[in-house]
Amino acid sequence: MDSINAQNCNLNIWYYLPEEVWNQVTTVYMSMPGWIGYKNGFPYWFGQEDDQVFITASLEPSGLSFYAQMSDDEWNSWIDTFKLEATKVLGFAVGEPEDGFR
């Protein structure tokens, strides 16, 4: 069985993007596996902080930031899917700024 680990990722989806883009981000959120909705304004997938497995996101100056508690394999699959879907829906390459995505 894979162990549960803390996971983090920042994406090049910036706070200053227009509202139309953020509406599309919400569409991507809702299409992702494990979507359970918003709590106190934050999106969640699979569970919340008091659950063993969960994903949440917040908007930071560094971009859209994800935090998760799940196995490495499950996390890598999920975040790769998010990047692919967001790229399709938003119309620009979505990835991590430290990997050169602007």
Secondary structure, 3 states (H helix, E strand, C coil): CCCCEEEEEEECCCCCCCHHHHHHHHHHHHHCCCEEEEECCEEEECCCCCCCCEEEEEEECCEEEEEEEECHHHHHHHHHHHHHHHHHHHCCCCCCHHHCCC
